[in-house]
Amino acid sequence: MPFLDQQITVVNQELLKVALNDARFESGRFNSLAGEVIRDGKTFPCIMSQDAGKGGYEALDLAVIDDTVPIQIYHKVLAKRYELNVQGQKSEYGDRNKYVKETVLVKMVVFGKFSALNVTNEQLEAIITTNFPDNISKGDNSLADSLNLDSLTYAMQSTNFLSKSVWQEEYTGYEFKLAPEDIFFSINYTINSTWRKGCFQLCNCLT
């Protein structure tokens, strides 16, 4: 589905409106879609930036743990599921308006410094989850309105507070290097959207 990067950006935008709308978070890094790089048997996340001039995606920078910023967030797509939903009356040619229901499983990774934020793992997670977007209606978010979707909702699934477990998932093969006061957890959530087949052009994905 086109525009997945933008759908994830909507999450960041909605959180920044209320949950993270505080001076403590102003200098944070709120990245959208991240990929994964494998090098010498080790894996690490990589933030991807769409570059229309080069006709594709390119690595922008490594999503390394940066303790110079108070908070850092990025998102990784884990899986996608599609379901065809046929609506409308059958025409004399056997055609119908075909809608696709798409469910995307996403992991949000959150890193923070207690010394800069003055909140614990659990407190920061609560700030995010209690303000996490759910149903995005027309007019709620201008970016979401531009995506040509029939519906767009988000649903939280689970949180992993085990920082070493999250580290091993994100930095396979690298030594665990978090300080005791570091905040590091992940939140799994789904993006649920409905869209009509044939309503998107390739150029929409590259601009």
C-alpha positions as CSV (number, residue, x, y, z in Angstrom):
1,M,0.0,0.0,0.0
2,P,1.4,3.4,-0.9
3,F,1.9,6.1,1.7
4,L,2.8,3.8,4.6
5,D,5.6,6.2,5.6
6,Q,3.0,9.0,5.8
7,Q,0.6,6.9,7.8
8,I,3.3,6.3,10.4
9,T,4.2,10.0,10.3
10,V,0.6,10.7,11.3
11,V,1.3,8.8,14.5
12,N,4.2,11.0,15.3
13,Q,2.2,14.2,14.5
14,E,-0.7,13.2,16.7
15,L,1.6,12.4,19.6
16,L,3.4,15.7,19.3
17,K,0.2,17.6,19.5
18,V,-0.5,16.5,23.1
19,A,1.5,13.7,24.6
20,L,4.9,15.0,23.7
21,N,4.0,18.7,23.5
22,D,6.4,19.7,26.2
23,A,9.7,21.6,26.3
24,R,11.5,18.4,27.5
25,F,10.7,16.7,24.1
26,E,11.4,19.6,21.8
27,S,14.9,18.6,20.7
28,G,14.0,14.9,20.3
29,R,14.2,12.9,17.1
30,F,10.9,11.6,15.8
31,N,11.6,9.4,12.8
32,S,9.1,7.6,10.7
33,L,9.7,4.4,8.9
34,A,13.0,2.6,9.6
35,G,14.5,-0.4,7.7
36,E,17.1,-2.9,8.7
37,V,20.7,-3.3,7.6
38,I,22.8,-6.5,7.9
39,R,26.6,-6.1,7.9
40,D,29.2,-8.6,9.0
41,G,26.5,-10.8,10.5
42,K,25.2,-8.0,12.6
43,T,21.9,-6.1,12.2
44,F,20.9,-2.5,13.1
45,P,18.1,-0.2,12.2
46,C,18.4,2.4,9.4
47,I,16.2,5.4,8.9
48,M,15.0,5.6,5.3
49,S,14.4,8.8,3.4
50,Q,12.4,8.9,0.1
51,D,14.3,10.8,-2.5
52,A,12.2,11.4,-5.6
53,G,15.2,12.8,-7.5
54,K,16.9,9.4,-7.2
55,G,13.8,7.4,-7.8
56,G,13.7,5.5,-4.6
57,Y,14.8,5.1,-1.0
58,E,18.2,5.8,0.4
59,A,19.8,5.4,3.8
60,L,19.6,8.7,5.6
61,D,21.4,7.8,8.8
62,L,21.7,5.0,11.3
63,A,19.1,5.0,14.1
64,V,21.9,4.5,16.6
65,I,21.2,5.2,20.3
66,D,21.9,8.9,20.4
67,D,22.3,10.1,24.0
68,T,22.7,13.7,22.9
69,V,18.9,14.0,22.4
70,P,16.3,13.5,25.2
71,I,14.0,11.2,23.2
72,Q,14.3,9.2,20.0
73,I,11.4,7.3,18.2
74,Y,11.3,5.3,15.0
75,H,8.9,2.7,13.6
76,K,9.5,-0.6,11.8
77,V,6.9,-2.6,9.8
78,L,6.8,-6.2,10.9
79,A,4.0,-7.6,8.7
80,K,1.0,-6.8,6.4
81,R,-2.3,-8.5,5.9
82,Y,-4.9,-7.8,3.1
83,E,-8.6,-8.7,2.9
84,L,-10.7,-8.0,-0.2
85,N,-14.0,-6.4,0.6
86,V,-16.4,-6.3,-2.3
87,Q,-19.1,-3.6,-2.0
88,G,-21.9,-2.4,-4.2
89,Q,-24.3,-4.1,-6.6
90,K,-23.1,-6.4,-9.3
91,S,-23.3,-4.8,-12.8
92,E,-24.3,-6.5,-16.0
93,Y,-20.6,-7.0,-16.7
94,G,-19.9,-8.7,-13.4
95,D,-17.9,-5.8,-12.0
96,R,-18.1,-4.5,-8.5
97,N,-16.5,-1.7,-6.5
98,K,-13.6,-3.5,-4.9
99,Y,-12.2,-2.3,-1.5
100,V,-9.1,-3.6,0.2
101,K,-8.9,-3.8,4.0
102,E,-5.2,-3.6,5.0
103,T,-3.8,-4.4,8.4
104,V,-0.1,-3.4,9.1
105,L,1.7,-4.6,12.2
106,V,4.2,-1.9,13.3
107,K,6.8,-1.7,16.1
108,M,7.5,1.7,17.6
109,V,10.9,1.8,19.3
110,V,11.4,4.5,22.0
111,F,14.7,5.6,23.6
112,G,15.0,8.3,26.2
113,K,17.2,9.7,28.9
114,F,15.8,9.9,32.4
115,S,18.1,12.7,33.3
116,A,16.6,14.9,30.5
117,L,13.0,13.8,30.7
118,N,12.6,13.1,34.4
119,V,10.2,10.3,33.7
120,T,10.6,6.5,34.0
121,N,10.1,3.8,31.4
122,E,6.6,3.2,32.6
123,Q,5.7,6.8,32.9
124,L,6.9,7.6,29.3
125,E,5.1,4.6,28.0
126,A,1.9,5.7,29.7
127,I,2.2,9.2,28.3
128,I,2.4,7.7,24.8
129,T,-0.2,5.0,25.1
130,T,-2.9,7.2,26.8
131,N,-2.6,9.7,23.9
132,F,-2.0,7.2,21.0
133,P,-4.2,8.0,18.0
134,D,-7.0,5.7,17.2
135,N,-9.7,6.7,14.6
136,I,-8.5,9.5,12.3
137,S,-11.5,11.2,10.8
138,K,-11.6,13.6,7.9
139,G,-10.3,17.0,9.0
140,D,-8.4,15.6,12.0
141,N,-5.0,15.5,10.3
142,S,-4.2,17.2,7.0
143,L,-1.6,14.5,6.0
144,A,-4.1,11.7,6.6
145,D,-6.7,13.6,4.6
146,S,-4.3,13.7,1.6
147,L,-3.8,9.9,1.5
148,N,-6.9,9.0,-0.5
149,L,-8.0,6.4,2.1
150,D,-11.6,5.5,2.9
151,S,-10.8,4.8,6.6
152,L,-7.7,5.0,8.8
153,T,-7.5,3.7,12.4
154,Y,-4.7,2.7,14.7
155,A,-4.8,0.1,17.5
156,M,-2.1,-0.6,20.2
157,Q,-1.3,-4.3,20.7
158,S,1.5,-4.7,23.4
159,T,4.5,-3.1,25.0
160,N,7.9,-4.8,25.6
161,F,9.6,-3.2,28.7
162,L,12.6,-5.6,28.6
163,S,15.3,-3.3,27.3
164,K,17.8,-6.1,26.7
165,S,15.2,-8.0,24.6
166,V,14.4,-4.9,22.5
167,W,18.2,-4.3,22.1
168,Q,18.7,-7.8,20.8
169,E,15.9,-7.4,18.3
170,E,17.2,-4.1,17.0
171,Y,21.0,-4.5,17.4
172,T,21.6,-8.2,16.8
173,G,25.2,-9.1,17.4
174,Y,26.1,-5.9,19.2
175,E,27.0,-5.6,22.8
176,F,24.3,-4.4,25.1
177,K,25.3,-0.8,26.0
178,L,22.4,0.9,27.8
179,A,23.0,2.7,31.0
180,P,20.7,1.9,34.0
181,E,19.0,5.2,33.7
182,D,18.3,4.8,29.9
183,I,14.7,4.4,28.8
184,F,14.3,1.8,26.0
185,F,11.1,0.0,25.1
186,S,8.9,-0.9,22.1
187,I,5.2,-0.7,21.4
188,N,3.5,-2.9,18.9
189,Y,0.5,-1.5,17.1
190,T,-1.6,-1.9,14.0
191,I,-2.5,0.5,11.2
192,N,-5.9,-0.5,9.7
193,S,-7.0,1.2,6.5
194,T,-9.6,0.7,3.7
195,W,-8.8,1.8,0.2
196,R,-10.2,1.2,-3.3
197,K,-8.2,-0.7,-5.9
198,G,-7.1,1.4,-8.8
199,C,-7.2,4.7,-7.0
200,F,-3.4,5.1,-6.7
201,Q,-0.8,5.8,-9.2
202,L,2.9,5.1,-9.0
203,C,3.7,8.8,-9.2
204,N,1.8,9.3,-5.9
205,C,4.4,7.2,-4.1
206,L,7.4,9.2,-5.4
207,T,6.3,12.8,-4.7
